[in-house]
Amino acid sequence: MSENKSKPLRDRIAKAIKGESTPGVDPEIVRELAKLLEETGLSEIEIERGGVRVRVARGMAASAAPAMAPSLPPQQQPPAEVEIGRRQGTVVTSPMVGTVYLSPEPGAPPFVKTGDSVTDGTLCIIEAMKTMNPVPSPVAGRIAEIYVHDSQPVEFGEPLMLIE
């Protein structure tokens, strides 16, 4: 019965994506897209057709990050935009959405640590769709800060490290 109930919603979503529905935002479509976010683990979904754009995104609890920061080691504290803006250097950002790994395998030493000199090697790996993608150093320098911790989910463009 639940399959029959969700089928009309799925049909409306398909029509909205194809541009076959009337302009406006159907609240049921928004609910179904939000449910899809939960099922897939995605952080956002956006569809646009016929001049109507619907974007559903999971919100991150902004107040939770400052509360967690003091309990984490310095290299594992979440990034703060104020801190990133103060330091000079190259901010290495995530080239994709995925999970960042700071070492080649569990229990192995990290690719780099704060204070390490880098030239052109791998800084970390981002797993996306079960594929391991190395993130190379874009410049030679010294790792000034690491903004992420091992096995942390990251978004496209999220700061990973700062190289001075």
C-alpha positions in Angstrom: 0.0 0.0 0.0 2.8 2.4 0.8 4.2 1.7 -2.7 0.9 2.8 -4.2 0.8 5.9 -2.1 4.3 7.0 -3.0 3.9 6.3 -6.7 1.8 9.4 -7.4 4.5 11.5 -5.6 7.2 9.9 -7.6 5.2 10.6 -10.8 4.8 14.2 -9.8 8.6 14.5 -9.1 9.3 13.0 -12.5 6.8 15.4 -14.2 8.4 18.3 -12.3 11.9 17.3 -13.5 10.7 16.9 -17.1 8.9 20.3 -16.9 5.5 18.7 -17.5 3.9 20.1 -14.3 2.4 23.5 -13.7 4.6 26.2 -12.3 4.8 26.4 -8.5 6.3 24.3 -5.7 4.3 21.3 -4.5 5.0 20.7 -0.8 4.7 17.0 -1.3 7.6 17.1 -3.8 9.7 19.0 -1.3 8.9 16.3 1.3 9.7 13.5 -1.1 13.1 15.1 -2.0 13.9 15.5 1.7 13.1 11.9 2.2 15.4 11.0 -0.8 18.2 13.0 0.9 17.9 10.9 4.0 17.8 7.6 2.1 20.8 8.4 -0.1 22.9 10.4 2.4 23.2 13.3 0.0 23.5 16.8 1.5 21.4 18.6 -1.2 19.2 18.0 -4.2 18.2 20.7 -6.7 15.9 20.4 -9.7 14.8 23.1 -12.1 12.3 23.1 -14.9 10.1 25.6 -16.5 11.6 28.5 -14.6 10.8 26.8 -11.2 13.8 25.7 -9.1 13.4 23.5 -6.1 16.5 23.0 -3.8 16.4 20.9 -0.7 19.4 20.8 1.5 20.2 19.3 4.9 21.2 22.1 7.3 24.4 21.7 9.4 24.0 22.7 13.0 26.2 25.8 13.0 26.1 26.1 16.8 27.4 22.5 17.2 30.8 23.2 15.6 32.1 25.8 18.2 31.0 23.5 21.0 32.9 20.6 19.6 36.1 22.5 18.7 37.8 22.7 22.2 37.5 18.9 22.7 39.3 18.0 19.4 43.0 18.1 18.9 44.2 21.2 17.0 44.6 19.5 13.7 41.1 18.1 13.9 39.2 21.2 14.8 36.5 22.2 12.3 37.5 25.1 10.0 36.5 28.6 11.0 36.3 31.1 8.2 37.8 33.8 10.3 40.9 31.7 10.9 41.2 30.7 7.3 41.1 34.4 6.3 43.8 35.5 8.7 46.6 33.2 7.5 48.6 33.7 4.3 49.0 30.7 2.0 47.1 28.4 -0.3 43.9 26.8 1.0 43.5 23.3 -0.5 39.8 22.7 -1.0 37.9 19.5 -1.6 37.5 18.8 -5.4 34.4 16.8 -4.8 31.8 15.6 -2.2 33.0 12.5 -0.4 34.8 11.2 2.7 38.3 12.4 3.4 41.0 10.1 4.5 44.3 11.5 5.9 46.2 8.2 5.6 46.4 5.5 2.9 44.8 2.9 5.2 43.5 2.6 8.7 46.3 2.6 11.3 48.9 3.9 8.8 50.7 7.2 9.4 49.0 10.2 7.8 50.1 11.5 4.4 51.0 14.8 6.0 51.0 16.4 9.4 51.0 20.1 10.5 54.5 21.4 9.9 55.4 19.0 7.2 57.1 20.3 4.0 55.3 19.3 0.8 56.2 19.7 -2.9 53.9 17.6 -5.1 52.7 14.5 -3.2 49.3 13.3 -2.1 47.9 15.3 0.8 44.8 13.1 1.4 42.3 10.8 -0.3 38.7 11.6 -0.9 36.4 8.6 -1.4 33.5 9.3 -3.7 31.2 6.5 -5.0 33.6 3.9 -3.7 36.5 5.4 -5.7 39.6 6.6 -3.9 40.7 10.0 -5.4 44.1 11.4 -4.3 44.3 15.1 -3.6 47.7 16.3 -4.7 49.5 19.3 -3.3 48.8 22.3 -5.6 52.0 24.2 -4.4 55.2 23.6 -2.6 55.3 24.8 1.0 54.6 23.8 4.6 51.4 22.4 6.0 50.2 25.2 8.3 46.8 23.9 9.2 44.6 20.8 8.7 40.9 21.7 8.8 39.4 18.2 8.6 39.8 15.0 10.5 40.1 11.4 9.2 36.9 9.8 7.8 35.0 13.1 7.8 32.4 13.8 5.1 33.4 16.8 3.0 31.6 19.0 0.5 32.8 20.3 -2.8 35.0 23.4 -2.1 35.3 22.7 1.6 38.7 23.8 3.0 41.0 20.8 3.8 44.4 22.3 4.5 46.4 25.4 4.4 49.9 25.4 2.8 52.2 28.3 3.5 
